Amino acid sequence: MKFTALITKEKKWYVARCVELGVVSQGKTIEEAQVNLLEAVELYIESFGIEDM
């Protein structure tokens, strides 16, 4: 599956959001924010599943 990630810089942190699932994470670099978001999305799917998208 593919999801959309939006990454914005907010003060000292990069905030990453998965648009379709509403999952949010952050990191000190863009790469760290991406990795953290991927982990958060995986945990979300593992915990809640996803309805037919």
Secondary structure, DSSP 8 states (H G I E B T S, - for coil): ----EEEEEETTEEEEEETTTTEEEEESSHHHHHHHHHHHHHHHHHHH-----
